Amino acid sequence: DDIYTYTASVLLAVNPYKDVKGLYGESQCKRYRGKHIGALPPHPYAIADTAYRALVRDRKNQGFIISGESGAGKTETAKIVMEYLGYVSGSTNQKTEQIQRRVQQAQPILESFGNAVTMRNNNSSRFGKYNRVFFDETGTLVDASVTTYLLESSRVVVHAKRERTYHCFYEMLQGLPEEKLSTLQLQRDKLYLLLGTEATDSQDDPVQEMQWHAQFKERDAKLFQHLCSALSTVGFSDEEIDSIFQVLAGLVHLGDLSNAEKDEGDEAATVQLDDEILDKAAQLLGMDAAELGAALRRRKVRIQHAGRESLHE
């Protein structure tokens, strides 16, 4: 369970892929507060405390670089550092306490909409982020911001076998009550095309894929509650939260229209769309079904050239 060590003032960590009891929390924060690096066992709290004290003492900006390969624990380490900075800065008034809660609750939102299951990591961040926290002259947390960049947007529509698109879709299906799922015209246990991977010729693949996805259901339902709580904490109203899930549901239905692409190689085919699915997607996304359908329908045309031919859509 000794997963941290130092090389000079650089902290090295090994992901234990399990919860290590007693390694984090308020009691540990108290231990490391005000202690120099090396006075206690290596820990992210020690690095965070050193930076915080230098900030307050020297009035100079401080920075953390958290790097590593996929699955190394970068996301978790960032949360640990933010947890300590929120603790050590204190909560002298209601406004400061609210800012601290929002800083800490931003992470579950980012993870739901920006993390996914990959071959190497069940909570892989598919984007980069730059966190900034601001303190006043007394060292009290007064503001924060998160800048995101390089989101893997293609993962919304395509991902490898035994991988998933972003957590938020699966959390929505497992966490919403039945009446809201019905309103969004969703089925809890259906594997929608947007959320699964394209089946191969094997008839067992759909069954195997359903079984593989089933391992995450309990976790998705639990994380959905964390997501809703976090959205509420950072200032979203119930109506705004419902609107977010309405858009996600619209994208799920829109993904089912991809079946229209499977025209068995007909080189003169017009892409036909399921009008029922099209209406569901358009309604949830607030779009006109006819206009959406016109944008998605297209015809393949073979053009003969001298000595060659081409296929256009």
ZARO-996571 format. One record per residue (C-alpha): residue in one letter; x, y, z. Coordinates in steps of 0.001 Angstrom, whole numbers, padded with zeros to 6 digits, always signed. Example, Ala and Ser with C-alpha at 12.3 -4.5 7.8 and 13.67 -1.06 7.14 Angstrom:
# ZARO-996571
A+012300-004500+007800 S+013670-001060+007140 
This chain:
# ZARO-996571
D+000000+000000+000000 D+003027+002311-000140 I+002232+003758-003540 Y+004142+007055-003304 T+007826+007949-003274 Y+009985+010995-003950 T+012793+011729-006338 A+014013+015084-005043 S+010821+017161-004783 V+009008+015195-007499 L+006315+012807-006300 L+006084+009453-008069 A+002952+007332-007787 V+001932+003799-008716 N-001761+003216-009340 P-002827+000454-006887 Y-006113-000127-008753 K-007861-000410-005395 D-008931+001773-002474 V-006203+002184+000134 K-007929+002749+003473 G-006783+005649+005612 L-004583+007178+002939 Y-006780+010217+002270 G-009386+012297+004066 E-009600+015103+006595 S-007496+013325+009224 Q-004631+012955+006763 C-005041+016541+005630 K-004508+017620+009247 R-001320+015521+009453 Y+000295+017112+006411 R-000755+020675+007009 G+002300+022850+007629 K+004790+019971+007308 H+007845+020128+005085 I+008391+017536+002355 G+010083+014528+003927 A+008705+015049+007422 L+005965+012521+006680 P+005655+009693+004131 P+005421+010800+000470 H+001951+012040-000411 P+000186+014453-002819 Y-000937+016380+000268 A+002714+017190+001038 I+003311+018598-002442 A+000051+020571-002324 D+000853+021964+001134 T+004332+023081+000067 A+002888+024907-002947 Y+000128+026496-000875 R+002539+027782+001790 A+004845+029197-000902 L+001864+030933-002478 V+000842+032582+000792 R+004377+033360+001949 D+006033+034509-001299 R+002934+035836-003103 K+003987+033952-006250 N+001828+031778-008481 Q+002307+028034-008065 G+001668+025207-010521 F+001306+021439-010539 I+002143+019236-013515 I+000435+015851-013247 S+001558+013529-016015 G+001643+009833-016822 E+000422+007211-019250 S-003203+006128-019524 G-004345+004533-016285 A-001490+005955-014217 G-003881+007859-011948 K-003685+011444-013228 T-007399+012134-012786 E-007463+010778-009235 T-004295+012639-008267 A-005764+015912-009534 K-008840+015326-007348 I-006628+014599-004330 V-004682+017834-004816 M-007879+019874-005241 E-009327+018244-002134 Y-006332+019330-000072 L-006313+022892-001423 G-009989+023180-000579 Y-009308+021930+002946 V-006232+024008+003729 S-007702+027260+002409 G-010407+027139+005078 S-014042+028204+004823 T-014321+031517+006602 N-017733+032412+005228 Q-020651+030986+003303 K-019448+032302-000059 T-016025+030725+000334 E-017573+027439+001396 Q-019833+027493-001674 I-016855+028081-003986 Q-015005+025177-002386 R-017969+022870-002904 R-018264+023927-006537 V-014551+023377-007172 Q-014750+019879-005724 Q-018028+019014-007468 A-016836+020112-010910 Q-014766+016941-011235 P-017686+014449-011358 I-019256+016522-014150 L-016040+016593-016168 E-015602+012858-015702 S-019163+012024-016784 F-018967+014087-019967 G-015268+013656-020761 N-014198+010220-019498 A-014821+006791-020965 V-014016+003118-020559 T-011045+002111-022707 M-009027-001079-023053 R-006513+000175-020492 N-008585+002243-018114 N-012204+002203-016920 N-012149+005957-016276 S-009879+007353-018952 S-009943+011118-019495 R-010436+011739-023203 F-009500+015411-022968 G-006921+017689-021414 K-007724+020169-018714 Y-006084+023086-016994 N-007408+023823-013502 R-006897+027216-011930 V-007735+028175-008356 F-007456+031697-006980 F-006737+032773-003411 D-006857+036151-001707 E-004042+037658+000362 T-005046+035608+003396 G-004875+032319+001483 T-008640+031868+001263 L-010035+030272-001892 V-012065+032905-003768 D-012493+031606-007324 A-011666+028761-009699 S-011858+027841-013365 V-011342+024807-015571 T-010176+025061-019168 T-010693+021953-021298 Y-009174+021164-024661 L-008582+018359-027195 L-011797+016471-026413 E-011966+013207-028364 S-015263+014158-030001 S-015188+011191-032397 R-015776+008866-029430 V-019378+010069-029287 V-020134+008120-032462 V-017432+005446-032736 H-015236+003486-030349 A-013347+000207-030343 K-014673-003138-029203 R-014716-003517-025413 E-014667+000252-025050 R-017479+002736-024424 T-018462+006231-025387 Y-018684+008848-022620 H-020004+007833-019183 C-022905+010307-019208 F-024991+008254-021678 Y-024786+005045-019655 E-025268+006858-016344 M-028435+008457-017696 L-029902+005093-018724 Q-029096+003415-015416 G-029888+006336-013104 L-033054+007987-014417 P-036346+006759-012898 E-038648+004778-015165 E-041108+007639-015684 K-038386+009961-016986 L-036983+007231-019214 S-040470+006775-020608 T-040763+010512-021266 L-037470+010385-023158 Q-038670+007209-024943 L-035666+005245-023705 Q-035352+001676-022454 R-032999+001000-019572 D-031565-002314-020780 K-031491-001693-024508 L-028041-001460-026063 Y-028423+001453-028455 L-026186+001686-031500 L-024494+004834-030206 L-023527+003065-026980 G-022384-000276-028352 T-019887-001382-030967 E-020769-002592-034412 A-021460-006333-034349 T-019404-008702-036471 D-020643-011752-038335 S-020712-013805-035128 Q-024229-014225-033744 D-022840-014396-030215 D-021329-010901-030329 P-024490-008951-029310 V-025051-011276-026346 Q-021430-011099-025283 E-021439-007334-025584 M-024555-007029-023424 Q-022870-009177-020792 W-019744-007061-020947 H-021722-003820-020516 A-023673-005319-017592 Q-020601-005178-015339 F-020824-001374-015239 K-024539-000993-014476 E-024251-000679-010709 R-021398+001791-010979 D-023237+003851-013609 A-026335+004120-011406 K-024223+005271-008459 L-022269+007813-010501 F-025522+009199-011922 Q-026517+010294-008422 H-023118+011946-007968 L-023531+013698-011330 C-026969+015110-010482 S-025737+016280-007084 A-022696+017921-008664 L-024775+019681-011328 S-027058+021046-008616 T-024102+022174-006496 V-022458+024144-009304 G-025692+026006-009981 F-027840+024108-012495 S-031580+024142-011852 D-033724+021002-012058 E-035126+022226-015392 E-031632+022742-016800 I-030546+019302-015636 D-033593+017754-017311 S-032714+019634-020504 I-029209+018185-020451 F-030549+014638-020299 Q-033099+015464-022986 V-030287+016411-025367 L-028346+013258-024455 A-031457+011163-025118 G-031897+012877-028477 L-028339+011937-029421 V-028961+008326-028390 H-031999+008139-030695 L-030111+009937-033453 G-027441+007251-033236 D-029987+004571-034098 L-030427+006228-037490 S-026949+004985-038396 N-028630+001736-039459 A-029579+003659-042578 E-025942+003539-043658 K-026152-000249-044028 D-027500-000330-047568 E-025693-003557-048520 G-023393-001740-050914 D-026115-000558-053280 E-024255+002018-055319 A-027401+003907-056337 A-029182+003810-053015 T-030887+006668-051279 V-030256+006588-047536 Q-033605+005724-045974 L-034366+006803-042428 D-036709+005331-039843 D-039312+008066-039499 E-040268+007000-035962 I-036688+007267-034731 L-036219+010499-036656 D-039273+012028-034972 K-038023+011004-031509 A-034602+012534-032090 A-035980+015735-033602 Q-038489+016240-030793 L-035893+015808-028046 L-033314+017970-029802 G-035853+020726-030535 M-035460+020397-034288 D-037877+020113-037194 A-038086+016463-038235 A-038423+017278-041949 E-035364+019537-041938 L-033333+017031-039939 G-034335+014236-042296 A-033473+016316-045361 A-029997+016949-043939 L-029388+013250-043262 R-030835+011720-046418 R-028521+011550-049396 R-028161+009575-052590 K-025166+007698-053942 V-024398+008409-057584 R-021910+006532-059799 I-020184+008798-062334 Q-018404+007339-065345 H-015163+008936-066491 A-012830+008076-069325 G-010973+005017-068121 R-012298+005265-064577 E-015392+005786-062489 S-016178+007399-059148 L-018889+007187-056536 H-020260+010359-054981 E-022831+011067-052280 
